[in-house]
Amino acid sequence: MLVDTYGRVATDLRVSLTDRCNLRCTYCMPEEGMQWLAKPDLLTDDEIVRLIRIAVTDLGVTDVRFTGGEPLLRPGLVGIVERCAALLPRPKLSLTTNGIGLGRTAAALRAAGLDRVNVSLDTLRPDVFHTLTRRNRHQDVLDGLDAARAAGLAPVKVNSVLMRGVNDDEAPELLRWALAEGYELRFIEQMPLDAQHGWQRTDMVTAEEILGALRTRFTLTAEGEPARGHAPAERWLVDGGPARVGVIASVTRPFCRACDRTRLTADGQVRNCLFAREESDLRGALRSGAPDHEVAARWKAAMWGKKAGSGLDDPAFLQPDRPMSAIGG
């Protein structure tokens, strides 16, 4: 098992399939000038499946989420999902995506064995979408959400980041829309993982502000800590339930003590924390001919050294060199 010195056990694996993206969200990357990973540095489909197999069969991982960048840009995605769905024991398989392209791939992904999706959508207004993403693809995301629902990739979850002075007035309307459409909405505090390193705490819309805005239109009843478990989102019943809304307060209310995640970058590096500044190379082990047990041992060693927390509250906190797009969400 992937255990650290604080007794936490990692059972949730986030696998980045690419660092590339077809949007340029302002809180993630600049409009131009990103340096992408070279193709030879990326894990091959076979290498990805092998590492996931080791994680599932040898290290106790039960949940696998494919991320990016934008994972729908990975040509072999459907095949990777199908091969992972055939593993025994079978892991739960999910995908975090911006939704562009989901309209044409949702059915194939569901047939391959994908269980559910998280789709990023920060606004209901096309003009604000363009401001945030620098692309005119708002309708494509809505179409992708429709396709995911029709394909049975349930529950369909929507992730929203509010930006001060841009879309921070939309929280109640986003929730109203999600309830009407049958999606589960999660608000996420903006995190210091942008490629520009321009994040400032004072600019971040906090969980308390988000909840305050929602309470102007809805009655929220906290589900409580037992219901949260290892999930990063604190959840509230909306108007008595059964519908729920979640807030992931990674900055103001970090959930490090219950963290059960391990991360694999698109170039085969293990990260034991989203905000880690160190990585452990598994790609080199694979390509040098290391057997499964040696790869597993390296992975366990990487997780054993996980720190107690992200360090976001430390005045000396330093943002990771890699942005979110290169780490994997």
C-alpha positions in Angstrom: 0.0 0.0 0.0 1.0 3.6 -0.5 1.4 4.7 3.1 3.1 7.8 4.4 4.7 8.5 7.7 1.5 10.1 9.0 -0.5 7.0 8.4 -2.4 8.2 5.3 -3.0 5.7 2.6 -3.2 6.7 -1.0 -5.9 4.9 -2.9 -6.8 7.6 -5.4 -4.5 8.0 -8.4 -4.6 11.0 -10.7 -3.0 10.3 -14.1 -2.1 13.2 -16.3 -2.3 12.1 -20.0 -0.9 15.4 -21.5 0.1 18.9 -20.5 -1.5 20.4 -23.6 -4.9 22.1 -23.6 -7.2 23.7 -26.1 -8.2 26.5 -23.7 -6.0 29.2 -22.2 -7.8 29.9 -18.9 -6.4 33.0 -17.2 -5.9 31.3 -13.9 -4.0 28.4 -15.4 -1.7 29.6 -18.3 -0.8 32.6 -20.4 -2.3 33.1 -23.9 1.0 32.3 -25.6 4.4 31.0 -24.8 3.8 27.7 -23.0 6.5 25.2 -23.4 4.9 21.7 -23.9 6.5 18.4 -23.0 8.3 16.8 -26.0 6.6 13.7 -27.3 9.5 11.3 -26.4 9.2 12.5 -22.8 5.5 11.5 -22.6 4.6 8.1 -21.2 3.3 5.8 -24.0 -0.1 4.2 -23.8 1.5 0.9 -22.7 3.6 2.6 -20.0 0.5 4.4 -18.6 -1.5 1.2 -18.5 1.4 -0.7 -16.9 1.8 1.9 -14.1 -1.9 2.0 -13.5 -1.9 -1.8 -13.3 0.9 -1.8 -10.7 -0.9 0.8 -8.7 -4.2 -1.2 -8.7 -2.9 -4.7 -8.4 0.2 -4.2 -6.2 -0.3 -0.9 -4.3 -4.0 -0.8 -3.4 -5.3 2.0 -5.6 -9.0 1.8 -6.1 -9.8 5.0 -8.0 -8.2 6.3 -11.1 -8.9 9.7 -12.6 -7.5 10.8 -16.0 -6.5 14.4 -16.1 -4.4 16.9 -18.2 -3.9 19.5 -19.5 -6.9 18.3 -21.4 -7.1 14.5 -21.5 -9.5 14.4 -24.5 -6.5 15.5 -26.5 -4.8 12.2 -25.9 -5.3 10.1 -29.1 -5.3 6.8 -27.3 -7.6 7.8 -24.4 -10.5 5.4 -25.3 -8.1 2.4 -25.5 -6.4 3.3 -22.2 -9.7 3.5 -20.5 -10.8 0.1 -21.9 -7.6 -1.6 -20.8 -7.8 -0.1 -17.3 -11.4 -1.2 -17.0 -10.3 -4.8 -17.6 -7.9 -4.8 -14.6 -8.7 -7.0 -11.7 -9.7 -5.7 -9.2 -11.4 -3.1 -11.4 -10.8 0.4 -10.4 -13.3 3.2 -10.5 -12.5 5.3 -13.6 -13.2 9.0 -14.0 -12.1 11.9 -16.1 -11.6 15.6 -15.5 -12.1 17.6 -18.7 -13.0 21.0 -20.0 -15.8 19.3 -21.9 -14.6 20.3 -25.4 -14.8 17.2 -27.6 -16.9 15.3 -25.0 -19.8 15.6 -27.4 -18.2 13.2 -29.8 -16.4 11.0 -27.3 -18.7 10.5 -24.3 -20.5 7.4 -25.7 -17.2 5.7 -26.7 -15.7 6.5 -23.3 -18.7 5.1 -21.5 -18.6 1.9 -23.7 -14.9 1.6 -22.9 -15.6 1.5 -19.2 -15.4 5.1 -17.9 -17.7 5.6 -14.9 -18.1 9.4 -14.7 -16.7 12.8 -15.6 -15.9 16.1 -14.0 -16.4 19.0 -16.4 -14.9 22.5 -15.8 -17.3 25.3 -16.4 -16.8 28.7 -14.7 -19.6 30.8 -16.2 -23.0 30.6 -17.9 -22.2 33.7 -20.0 -20.5 33.2 -23.3 -18.7 36.5 -23.2 -17.3 35.9 -19.8 -16.3 32.4 -20.9 -14.2 34.0 -23.7 -12.7 36.4 -21.2 -11.7 33.6 -18.9 -10.6 31.0 -21.5 -9.6 33.2 -24.4 -11.6 30.9 -26.7 -15.2 30.9 -28.1 -16.1 27.4 -27.0 -18.8 27.9 -24.5 -21.5 26.0 -26.4 -19.1 23.1 -27.0 -18.8 22.7 -23.2 -22.6 22.7 -22.8 -22.9 20.2 -25.6 -20.3 18.0 -23.9 -22.2 18.1 -20.7 -25.3 17.0 -22.5 -23.5 14.1 -24.1 -22.0 13.0 -20.9 -25.4 12.9 -19.2 -26.9 11.0 -22.2 -24.1 8.5 -22.2 -24.7 7.7 -18.5 -21.4 9.1 -17.2 -23.1 9.8 -13.9 -23.0 11.6 -11.7 -21.9 14.4 -14.0 -20.0 16.9 -11.8 -19.3 20.5 -12.8 -16.2 22.3 -11.4 -16.3 26.1 -11.2 -13.6 28.6 -10.2 -14.8 32.1 -9.4 -12.5 35.0 -10.2 -12.9 38.3 -8.4 -14.4 41.0 -10.7 -15.0 38.5 -13.5 -17.5 35.8 -12.6 -17.8 36.1 -8.8 -21.4 37.2 -9.1 -22.5 34.0 -10.7 -22.4 31.5 -7.8 -26.2 31.4 -7.2 -27.0 31.3 -10.9 -24.5 28.5 -11.5 -26.1 26.5 -8.7 -29.7 27.1 -10.0 -28.6 25.9 -13.5 -26.8 22.8 -12.1 -29.9 21.9 -10.1 -32.1 22.3 -13.1 -29.8 20.2 -15.3 -29.2 17.5 -12.7 -25.5 18.1 -12.4 -23.5 18.1 -9.2 -21.7 21.5 -8.8 -18.4 22.0 -7.1 -16.9 25.4 -6.5 -13.1 25.4 -6.2 -11.0 28.1 -4.6 -8.4 29.4 -7.1 -5.0 27.8 -6.2 -1.4 29.0 -6.7 -0.8 26.7 -9.7 -0.8 29.1 -12.6 2.0 29.1 -15.1 2.5 32.8 -14.7 3.0 32.6 -10.9 0.6 35.6 -10.6 -1.7 34.1 -7.9 -2.4 36.4 -5.0 -4.4 35.3 -1.9 -6.2 38.7 -1.8 -7.6 38.1 -5.3 -9.0 34.7 -4.5 -12.7 34.3 -3.9 -12.9 32.3 -0.7 -15.1 29.4 0.3 -16.9 31.7 2.9 -17.6 34.3 0.2 -19.0 31.6 -2.1 -21.2 30.1 0.6 -22.4 33.6 1.6 -23.4 34.3 -2.0 -25.3 30.9 -2.3 -27.2 31.5 0.9 -28.8 34.6 -0.5 -30.8 32.3 -2.7 -30.7 28.9 -1.1 -30.8 27.2 2.3 -27.6 25.2 2.8 -27.4 22.4 5.4 -23.9 21.0 6.0 -23.6 17.3 5.6 -20.8 17.1 8.2 -17.3 15.7 8.4 -18.3 12.0 8.3 -20.0 12.5 4.9 -16.9 14.2 3.5 -14.5 11.4 4.3 -11.5 11.6 2.0 -13.3 13.8 -0.5 -11.9 17.3 -0.9 -15.3 18.9 -1.2 -17.2 20.0 1.8 -20.8 19.3 0.8 -24.2 21.0 1.7 -27.7 19.8 1.1 -29.5 22.5 -1.0 -33.0 23.5 0.3 -33.2 20.3 2.4 -31.8 18.0 -0.3 -31.4 15.6 -1.9 -29.5 17.9 -4.3 -26.1 18.9 -3.0 -23.4 21.5 -3.7 -19.7 21.2 -2.8 -16.9 23.7 -2.1 -13.3 22.7 -2.4 -11.5 25.1 -0.1 -7.9 23.9 -0.8 -6.4 27.2 0.4 -8.6 28.4 3.3 -9.6 25.0 4.7 -7.1 22.4 3.4 -7.9 18.7 3.7 -4.3 17.5 4.0 -4.9 15.3 7.1 -7.4 13.1 5.1 -5.6 13.2 1.7 -5.6 9.9 -0.1 -4.1 10.9 -3.4 -1.0 10.1 -5.4 -0.3 11.7 -8.8 1.4 10.7 -12.0 2.5 13.3 -14.5 2.3 12.8 -18.2 6.1 12.3 -18.3 6.0 9.6 -15.6 6.9 11.5 -12.4 5.2 10.6 -9.1 4.0 13.6 -7.0 2.9 12.9 -3.5 1.2 16.2 -3.2 -0.4 18.7 -5.6 1.9 21.4 -4.2 5.1 19.3 -3.9 8.3 20.7 -5.1 9.9 17.3 -5.5 9.1 14.4 -7.9 10.2 10.8 -8.2 10.9 9.3 -11.6 9.1 6.2 -12.7 9.5 6.7 -16.4 13.3 6.1 -16.1 12.7 2.9 -14.2 10.3 1.6 -16.8 12.6 2.4 -19.7 15.6 0.9 -18.0 13.8 -2.5 -17.7 12.9 -2.4 -14.0 10.5 -5.2 -13.0 7.1 -4.4 -11.5 8.2 -4.9 -7.9 11.0 -2.4 -8.3 8.7 0.2 -9.8 6.2 -0.4 -6.9 9.0 0.0 -4.4 10.0 3.4 -5.9 6.4 4.5 -5.8 6.1 3.5 -2.1 9.3 5.3 -1.2 8.0 8.5 -3.0 4.8 8.4 -0.9 6.5 7.6 2.4 8.1 11.0 2.3 4.9 13.0 1.9 4.8 16.1 4.1 2.1 16.7 6.7 0.5 19.5 4.6 0.6 21.6 1.5 2.3 24.5 3.3 -0.1 27.0 1.9 -0.4 28.7 5.2 3.4 29.0 5.6 4.7 32.6 4.8 7.6 30.9 3.1 5.4 28.9 0.8 6.8 28.6 -2.7 4.6 27.7 -5.7 5.6 24.5 -7.5 7.6 25.0 -10.6 5.2 23.1 -12.7 1.7 24.7 -13.3 -1.5 22.7 -12.9 -1.6 21.9 -16.6 1.7 20.0 -16.3 0.9 18.4 -13.0 -2.6 17.1 -13.7 -5.8 18.2 -11.9 
